[in-house]
Amino acid sequence: MNLKISKTTEKRFFSKIFDQLSQVEKVINLIREDAVSDMQLTLLFKLDQSYRTSTKEAKEKNEQLKAYWKKLLGPKTNFGSFTNREIGSVFIAGPLTDLFLHDLDGKKLAELSEGPYGVLRGLGINNTEATEYVKKLNEGHYLLLVRGHSFYITGLEGVMNELDAAS
């Protein structure tokens, strides 16, 4: 009897905060160019006041926002938003949306006081980085979370280091 044992590679997370939307777009496009990598991208950012009303204009802006990110991240992208006391209203796009929006007794996980911090810690992000990410989200930065095979994440880290050094 011949047994075939296949070895799977370890998956892990890469996380990075960006100051500007153009930086996020550049990195997402770099990742998307490498269709072999099969990385899962999740993006979080704070929404301004104009997205938080129930007016027709706000609904249209939200639909435009979803269409934009669907085009950039792919047609099967999940979307959502939550309001957290420390951050305000946050838009989320990507496969981790359901985790952040998980219902706990009628409240979204990320809406709890330590919700976003707790989710980030649960993903394996260390205390210092998770605290910094929540702070930066509150200041209006973009948080990109990438899950993929260790080999591809290591390559992404190298590319990110080169981009950081060039800027």
C-alpha positions, 0 to 999 in steps of 0.5 A: 500500500502506497500512502501519499502524504501531502505537506501543506504550508503554514498560513500567517498574517501580515498587517500594515498601516498606511497613511494614504489611499494611494499607498493601499491601492499600490500594494493591493495591485501588486498582490493582485498581479501575483494571481498564484499567491492566493492571499486574502486581503482585508482592509479597515478604515475610518469613515467620515461623518458623511457616510454615517447618516441615513440620507439618500446621499449617504446611501449613494456614497456607501454604494459607490464605496462598495463598488470601488472596493469590489473592483479593487479587491474582487467581486466576491468581497464581503463588506460591512461597517461598525461603530466603536467608541474609541474609533468611530465608524469603520468600514471593513472589506474582505474575508475577515468582515464576518469576524469583526461583525460577529454577533454577540448578544445583539452587538457586533464584536468590533463594537465592543469596547476592546473589540477591534483590539481583541480581534487583532490580538486573536489574529496573532498581532502583538499587543504593541502593534494592535494598540497602535493599529487601533490608534491609527485607525482612529486617526484616519489611517488604513489598516491592511490585513493579509492572510496567506501561505508563509512563503508568499507573506515572506515575499510580501514583507520583502517587497514592503521593506523595499517600498518603505526604503524607497519612500 
